[in-house]
Amino acid sequence: MKPILGITMGDACGVGPEIIVKSLMDRKLYDIARPVVFGDKKIMDRALKIVGADLRCRVIRHPSEGGNDYGLIDVIDLNNLPADLPFAVVDARAGNAAYEYVEKAVQYALKQEIHAVVTAPLNKEALNLGGHHFPGHTEILAHLAGAKDYSMMLVGGPLRVIHVSTHAALREACDLVKKERVLRVIELADQALKMLGIAAPRIAVAGLNPHSGEGGLFGTEDAREILPAVEAAKAAGLNVSGPIPPDTVFYRAAIKLDFDMVVVMYHDQGHIPIKVLGFETGVNVTVGLPYIRTSVDHGTAFDKAGKGTADSRSMTESLLLGRQMAQVKFGNIAIG
């Protein structure tokens, strides 16, 4: 059976509805998965007109009823937005609605009644104005699942990275590089790669400082915190290398293909190479949740909202990766 992909509509003032429609115009997706949108039918209907898609939306009551018929976009309709919601503005109504789409999808994911959650972008300011005080999707998803150990993984072109810290100031991020956290992220990297069907993952760990500290000349964190974590992971049987100087590790992973994943120490250390190599096709994965979550690796793109010009490739790749991970996790898919 084909896995059910629960697609959350994101912030309706942005491009989320439009990129969902564009991705679901591809008949091939329906050959391998069953997409179901968690959103507002009025807004999805509006997106159909903007994109000029020869499709229509259908309201369903339960995910098991949907995703079978190309040409129909099946929607779990929360009916929580006005039809005349403006584009390209920070709106508390859109922020609250975006949270509610995620919350509803997670309820089904925790019961395994959908097999992956695939998220369109939300706006962090609107989210907070709507009464939900989270830095972003990752923290919402972890909160809803009660997860404590989780991390952000990015996939772009030939490169995969996973983060020790994400939304933290750079000064604070350096202090978050601790042996226990680095070791846990190495373990999460191993788990994530196995969920992608890689039986024997090869993991690289990036250094924090130039030349990985150069024997303490440029900082002691690499020797004091990162190296012991790598050694502990090796002792546990994981195939891990590092700390490797950050100015060479991405070349070795993405070009020479020496590694399947790079553990990075902070937000920009991982995001920059991913966006250089695959800006339009990057995928964000939250690792450490009890369910699969993939997402576009871009924001709400207010400058393109309502114009029908937004690039949908990241959404398409997110759907394909969610389907791949669900197939590995669930095998012969069955409704929970």
N, C-alpha and C positions, 0 to 999 in steps of 0.2 A: 504494500500500500504506500501511497505517496505521503510524505510528511506535511502536516498543516503548519503553515507559516503565519503567525499572527503579526500583522504589520500595524504599528501605531502611527497615527496620522501626523503627529508632531504639532508644531505651532502653525495654526491655520493662517496666520498673517504672513507666513513665509512660503517657501517653495515645496514643503513636504507633500501636500496633496498632488501637486503637479508631477513631481518626480515619481510618486507612486503610480499614477496613471500611466506615465510614459513607460515605466518598467513592465506594467501589466498589459501593455500593448503587444508584448512579445509572446506569441503562442507557445514557444518552446518551454517557457517557465511552467505552463500548465501540464506539460508532458511529464514533469519530474516532481512537481510539488502542488500543494493546494493553498493558494494565498487567500487570506481573509483579513480585511482591514478593520481595525478598531478606530472609529472616528465619528464623524458627523456626515450623514448622507447629503445634506444640503451643500456642504462645503466640497464634498467629493464630486457632486454633480456640477458645481461651478468649475472645478478643475477640469472635468471632461470637456466642457465648452472652451475653456482657455486653450487647452492643448489641441483641441480639434479631433479628439479620439472617437472612433466609431465603436464605442463601448457604452454600456449603461450599468448603473449601480442597482443592486438588489439588497434589501434588508433581510438579514437572517437573525434567528434568535440564538443559535448555538454554533460554534465553529464547525462542528461535525456536519452541519448542513451545507457548508459552502466550499468554494475553491475548486469545484469540479468542471465548471463550464467556461471555456474561453469565450470572451465577449461580454461576460458578466463580472463585475467587481462586487464581490459579496462583502457587505458591511455589517458589523455589529454596531448599530447606530445608537450612540449615547445622546444624540439630539441636544447638545449642550452649547450651541453657538447660534447667533443670529445669521440669517442668510446674507445680510449686508455688512458682515465683518470686514473692516478695511484691510488693505494690504500694507505691508511694509511699515507697520507701527508696533510699538511695544504695548500690548494690550493685556490687562490682567485676565480678561475673559479667556483669551487664547492660551495664556499660561496655565490657568486652572484646568481648562479642557485637556491640554496636552498631558498634564499629570494624570487626569482621570482615564485617558486612553491607555497609558502605561499600567496604571493600577488594575484596570479590568483585564488586560492581556496577561499580566502576571498571575492573577487569580486562576486563569485557565492553565497557564504554564505550570504552576505548582501542582495542579491535578493531572498533568500530562495530557490535557485535552487539546492543547496545541503543542507542537514539538520544537518550536523556536520562536523567540520574540525578535522581530526586526523593526528597528525604530527609525522613523524620520526625525529630522532635527527639531529641537525645541529652543526657545530663547530663554536664557538664564534669568534675565531681568524680568521678563514677563512671568516666568515661573514663580519668582519671589513675590512679585506684585500680586499674583494670584493666591498667595498664602502658603506656598510650599517652599520652604527655605532649605534648598539643596544647591550645591555647586553645579550639578548637572545630572545627566541620565545615570551615570555609573553609581552615584551615591543613592539615587532614588531606588534603583533596582536592587542594590544591596540591602537597603532599609526594608523594602517590601518583602524580601526573602529572609530577613534576619541573618544575613551573611556578614561575617567579620573579616575573613581572610579573602580578599579579592584583589584583582588588578586589571588594568587596561592593557589589552593587546591590540596592536595595529598591524594590518596586513596591507601592503602596497607593492604591487608588482612582485618582484622576487624576494622581497624583504618582509620579515616578521619581527616585531619588537614587543616586549612586555615591560611594564614600568614598575619600578620600586616605589616611586611617588609620582603624582600627577598634578593636581591643582593645588600647588603650594608655591609660595615665593621661593626664589632661588636660594636665598640665604637660609630659609627653613629647610629646603629640600636637602641641602648638604648634611644637616643634622639628622635627617631621616634615614640616612644610609647606615643601617645597623645590621650586624651579622644575622640576627634572627629574621629580620624582614627580607634581606637579600636571599637567604636560604629559602624562605617561604615562596618568594617569587620564582626562584629556580624550580621549585617543586610544581608550582602552578604552570610554568612554561612546559614542563614535561607532560603534565596532564592535558594541557591544551593541544599540544602537538599530537598526542595519542588520539584525541578526539577528532583530529583532522585525518586520521588514518596512518600516521607516521609511527611505525612500530618501535623504532629505535631512535628517538630524538637526539639530535646533536645541538647542544646549547652553548652559546658563548655569553660571557658576562663582561660587559663594558666596564672599564675603569671610570672613576669619577674625575680624577685630576689629569692634567697633561702627562702623557707617557705613563699613565697609571701610577703617578706619584714619583717615579724615578728614584726608587729606593728611599723615599721620605723627603727628597729634595723639594718636591712640589706638593707636599701634603701627605698625611699619614693614613687617611681613611682607607685607601686601597689595601694596604698591608694589614691594617688593624681590624677592618670590618669585612671587606669584600673577599679577600683571600681565604680567611677562615670559613666563610660561608661556602665558597667553592670547594674547599677541601672536605667539608662535611657532606656536601652533596655527592662528591666522588665516593666517599666512604659508604654512602647509602646506595651506590650502584648506578648513579646517573652519569651520563656522558656529557660532562661540562668542562669548559675551558675558561680560564681567566684569572684575574682581571686582564683584559686585553685593551691596549690603548684605544680610546674612542676615536682617534683619527684614522685608525686602520680597520677596526672591527666591522664596520658596515661594508667596506669594500670586500672584505673576506666573505661576508655573509651573502651579499647581494650579487657580486660579480663572480667571485671564485666559487661560490656555493659551498663553502666549507662548513656552514652551520645552517640549521633549520630555524633558529630563533636567537635573537640577541636580547638579553636582559639589560635594560637601560636604567640609569639611576634617577632620572628626573624627566619632566614633561618634554622640554624642547630637545633633549638629547635623542629622544625617540621620534618625536613628531617631525623634526626637520628632515631627516633622511627619507622618511616615509613619504612626505609631501613632495620632495624633490623627485622621487622615483615614480610616484603614482598618485598625483594630486587629484585627478578626476576619478580614480578607481579605488581609492583607499577604503578600507573597512575597519571599523572599530568593534572589538569583541570584549565583553566583560567576562573575565575568567574567575572562577571560584564561586559562581552562583549554582544553585541546584537545578537550573534550567539554562538553555542556550540563549544567548542574546548577541545579535550582531547589529551593526548600525552603519549608516553613512558616516564618513569621516569629514564632514563639513557642517557649517552652520545653516541658519535659516535663509541666508542670501536674500535679504530684503530688497536689494537693488534689482533682483530678477523676478521677484514675486508678482504674480498676476500677468506676466508677459508670455508665458509658455516657452521660454528660452532656456530654462534651467537644465543643466546636464544631469541625466539620470543614471549615469554609469555606476556611480558609487552605490546607489540603491540597488541596481541590478546585481552588482557583485556581492552586496550584503545578503540579498535573497539567496544567491547561489551558494554562498559560504554557509548560511544558516541551514540550507537544505543538506549540504555535504556533512555538516556536523551532526545533524539530526539522523541522517542515514547511518552514521557510525555509531551513535549513541543508542539508537532504538532498534537498529537492524530491520527486521520485518515489522514495519510500522503498524501499530494498532492504537486505537483510541483508548485513553486511560479511563 
